């Protein structure tokens, strides 16, 4: 994870500005889960895994500012940006740690993650999903907005080429685009169906993909009350 930490430390100040260029479906990707989150009327605590600059938490906060947020990330610099984003708010706390190591210590009503879990090997993903299940209160929800491997080699190649084409045709400068293409080499995408099965194996009784745009997906998993 050291290389990942170094790469994200280095782009922390430019990260948010680049998102709309690197995520073709930016708004839907971050907001498609909000109607489900709104059903959690008694929820109090949220954990954001691999929170980075707190971008996903911001979307959730704008919808549900009554929640208490804990943001975890391995990158000191990314969390520094998140702290500035939520400066002055007393319902945010920040933890610098590797979310892939060890169980989740506390219990939460909602656990979210965006563009973080694809950095893990499949075995680590499965272990993390079990930790997430155990860390949720009954009735809790896990939302994972991430990138996945295409269902077949043809579709996987198509999704990646379309993404690269979109980035190159955006207003992102060439150096930033090349850095993004380098970062993606560290990614370990897994198929959507495999991850939904991992979630079910972890104990979740209700799982589905609630949004998909090429290889950008949003998975939702509910822990039965």
C-alpha positions in Angstrom: 0.0 0.0 0.0 3.0 2.3 0.3 3.1 3.1 -3.4 -0.6 3.9 -3.4 -0.1 6.1 -0.3 2.7 8.0 -2.0 0.7 8.5 -5.3 -2.3 9.9 -3.5 -0.2 12.0 -1.2 1.3 13.6 -4.3 -2.0 14.5 -5.9 -4.0 15.4 -2.8 -4.4 19.1 -3.7 -5.4 18.4 -7.3 -7.6 15.4 -6.6 -11.0 17.0 -6.3 -10.5 19.3 -9.3 -9.7 16.2 -11.5 -12.7 14.1 -10.5 -15.2 15.4 -13.0 -12.6 14.8 -15.8 -11.8 11.3 -14.6 -15.3 10.1 -13.8 -17.5 10.5 -16.9 -20.6 9.8 -14.8 -19.5 12.0 -11.8 -22.8 13.3 -10.4 -24.8 10.1 -10.8 -21.9 8.0 -9.4 -21.8 9.9 -6.2 -25.6 10.6 -5.7 -27.4 7.4 -6.9 -27.2 6.0 -3.4 -28.7 9.0 -1.6 -32.4 7.8 -1.8 -31.3 4.5 -0.1 -29.4 6.4 2.6 -32.5 8.6 3.2 -34.4 5.4 4.2 -32.1 5.1 7.2 -34.2 7.4 9.3 -32.7 6.3 12.6 -29.1 6.2 11.5 -26.5 8.1 13.5 -23.0 7.1 12.6 -21.3 6.8 9.2 -17.9 5.3 8.4 -16.2 6.4 5.1 -13.6 3.8 4.1 -10.7 5.1 2.0 -12.3 8.5 2.3 -9.5 10.5 0.6 -10.5 14.2 0.5 -13.9 13.5 1.8 -15.7 14.0 -1.5 -18.2 11.1 -1.1 -18.8 12.1 2.5 -19.6 15.7 1.3 -22.4 14.4 -0.9 -23.9 12.3 1.9 -23.5 15.2 4.4 -25.3 17.6 2.1 -28.2 15.1 2.1 -27.9 14.1 5.8 -26.2 16.6 8.0 -27.6 15.0 11.1 -25.1 12.1 10.8 -21.7 11.7 12.6 -18.9 10.9 10.1 -15.7 9.0 10.6 -13.3 9.3 7.7 -10.5 6.7 7.3 -7.6 6.9 4.8 -4.0 5.8 4.5 -2.9 9.2 3.0 -2.0 12.0 5.4 -2.2 14.6 2.7 -5.6 13.4 1.4 -7.1 13.5 4.9 -5.6 17.0 5.4 -7.7 18.2 2.5 -10.8 16.5 4.0 -10.1 18.2 7.3 -10.1 21.6 5.6 -13.3 20.7 3.7 -15.2 20.0 6.9 -13.4 22.6 9.1 -15.6 23.9 11.9 -18.1 21.0 11.8 -18.2 19.0 15.1 -19.7 15.9 13.6 -16.6 14.8 11.7 -13.5 12.8 12.9 -10.5 11.6 10.9 -8.4 8.5 11.3 -5.1 7.9 9.3 -4.9 4.1 8.9 -4.8 1.3 6.4 -8.4 0.2 6.2 -7.4 -3.2 4.7 -5.7 -4.3 7.9 -7.6 -5.7 10.9 -11.3 -5.5 11.9 -13.3 -2.3 12.1 -13.3 -1.4 15.8 -16.7 0.4 16.2 -20.2 -0.1 15.1 -21.9 2.0 12.4 -25.4 2.5 10.8 -23.9 3.3 7.4 -20.5 2.4 5.8 -19.6 4.0 2.5 -16.6 3.8 0.2 -15.7 5.4 -3.2 -12.9 4.4 -5.5 -10.8 2.7 -2.8 -11.6 -1.0 -2.5 -10.4 -1.7 -6.0 -6.8 -1.2 -4.7 -7.1 -4.5 -2.8 -6.5 -8.0 -3.9 -9.7 -10.2 -4.2 -8.9 -12.0 -0.9 -8.5 -8.7 0.8 -11.8 -7.5 -0.6 -13.6 -10.5 0.8 -12.0 -10.0 4.2 -12.9 -6.3 4.2 -16.5 -7.1 3.3 -16.8 -9.5 6.3 -15.4 -6.7 8.5 -17.9 -4.2 7.1 -20.8 -6.6 7.8 -19.6 -7.2 11.3 -19.2 -3.4 11.9 -22.8 -2.6 10.9 -25.7 -2.4 13.3 -28.7 -4.6 12.2 -30.6 -2.7 9.5 -27.4 -1.0 8.4 -26.3 -0.4 4.8 -23.0 -0.6 3.0 -22.5 1.5 -0.2 -19.5 0.8 -2.4 -19.0 3.2 -5.4 -16.1 1.7 -7.4 -14.7 0.5 -10.6 -15.0 -3.2 -11.6 -13.6 -5.5 -14.2 -15.8 -6.0 -17.3 -17.8 -9.2 -17.3 -15.9 -10.5 -20.4 -12.4 -9.6 -21.8 -14.0 -7.7 -24.7 -16.2 -5.5 -22.4 -13.3 -5.0 -20.0 -11.1 -3.7 -22.8 -13.9 -1.6 -24.2 -14.6 0.1 -20.9 -11.0 0.9 -20.3 -10.5 2.2 -23.8 -13.6 4.4 -23.6 -12.5 5.7 -20.2 -9.0 6.6 -21.6 -10.6 8.2 -24.6 -12.9 10.3 -22.4 -10.0 11.5 -20.2 -7.9 12.4 -23.2 -10.8 14.4 -24.7 -11.5 16.2 -21.5 -10.0 19.5 -20.3 -7.5 17.7 -18.1 -4.0 18.6 -18.8 -1.7 16.0 -20.4 0.5 15.5 -17.3 -2.5 14.9 -15.1 -3.9 12.4 -17.6 -0.7 10.5 -17.8 -0.5 10.4 -14.0 -4.0 9.0 -13.9 -3.0 6.3 -16.5 -0.1 5.4 -14.2 -2.2 5.2 -11.1 -4.7 2.8 -12.8 -1.9 0.3 -13.2 -2.0 -0.2 -9.4 -5.7 -1.1 -9.5 -7.0 -4.6 -9.0 -10.5 -4.6 -10.5 -12.8 -7.5 -9.8 -15.9 -8.5 -11.6 -19.2 -7.1 -10.3 -20.8 -10.5 -9.9 -17.9 -11.8 -7.9 -18.1 -8.8 -5.5 -21.8 -9.2 -5.0 -21.2 -12.8 -4.2 -18.5 -11.8 -1.7 -21.0 -9.5 0.0 -23.5 -12.3 0.3 -20.9 -14.7 1.6 -20.0 -12.0 4.2 -23.6 -12.2 5.5 -25.5 -9.5 3.6 -29.0 -10.7 2.8 -29.9 -7.9 0.3 -27.3 -6.9 -2.3 -27.5 -5.3 -5.7 -25.8 -3.0 -8.2 -27.9 0.2 -8.0 -26.0 2.1 -10.7 -23.7 1.2 -13.6 -21.9 3.2 -16.2 -19.4 1.1 -18.1 -17.1 -0.1 -15.3 -18.2 2.5 -12.8 -20.7 0.9 -10.4 -22.4 1.5 -7.1 -23.1 -1.5 -5.0 -25.5 -1.5 -2.1 -25.7 -4.2 0.6 -28.1 -4.3 3.6 -27.7 -6.1 6.9 -31.0 -7.6 7.9 -32.5 -6.1 11.1 
